[in-house]
Amino acid sequence: MSIVAVSDEVRHALETNVPVVALESTIIAHGLPRPTNLDSARAWESQIRHGGGVPATVAVIDGVPRVGLTDAELELIAMSDVPKASVRDIPVLMGQGLSGATTVASTAYIAHQAGVRVFATGGLGGVHRGASTSFDESADIPILSTTAITVVSAGVKSILDIAATLERCETLSIPVLGYQTSTFPAFWLRESAYALDWKVDGAGEVAAIMAARDAMGLSSGMVVANPIPAHQQWDPTTHDRILEQALVAADDHHIRGHDVTPFLLAYIQEHSGGESLRVNLDLVTHNVSVALEIATQWAKRA
């Protein structure tokens, strides 16, 4: 028996082949300021419902991994100081009866347990700069290598080591599909310096690839790299300048290891004049839209 609690709305959708899109909760609890976080979480759920699908926001509530939250549970995650929980942390929360916000890794793992196959997020976690000495790599990558779910993201943040992240995806047999692009996106920007092996032109192609992977018995998930629309991306020159300033500041303050990423993100948000936050919100909305299209095509194949 699964220890994952699935909401009646999500369960009914899965049973009747209604499109379902998983959403993470760490972006709500830790990635956005209050009350923007709660407003955005509600807006993304409404976006999915208005498009004919069902949102499956994932979190741990009072020790129970949940797929599909009530509005009260969504508000709890948004407005309370709950911990960020990756897969390794879920048993701790369960054993102690605590609530927590799920990362990309734990959202993918829990959603897959419930039978959800499509997941929208902002940016995928990856290999951090300096990982050759710090061994700092997000759990998102290894978890996706064993979890058959399709994650729509705007690539990875430019503060990470993009080349190493793509190498790890290749090593772990995680396909990375460019959604109407042959270049890997860099979160706030449409393009990085790295080309992709595979491009898809629409959601139907993604669903067909998902079906083919199932037919082959492969257990890994895949990444749909979806660049933010050109008119919504951050100005590249400004982005590059502030990122360089952030990296220098981290070095000047002797920030090391796991403290580097939070420092860089906080610095960028503080010095971007609200642009990094605006782009973050826009790209998640765009990813939700593409994920719903994929989930709709997937549901038609059932």
Helices and strands as residue ranges (DSSP letters): E 5-6, H 8-15, E 20-23, H 26-26, I 27-31, H 36-50, E 54-61, E 64-67, H 71-79, E 84-85, G 87-89, H 90-96, E 100-102, H 104-114, E 118-120, H 131-134, H 140-144, E 150-153, H 162-171, E 176-179, E 198-200, H 203-216, E 222-225, G 230-232, H 236-252, G 257-259, H 260-271, H 275-301
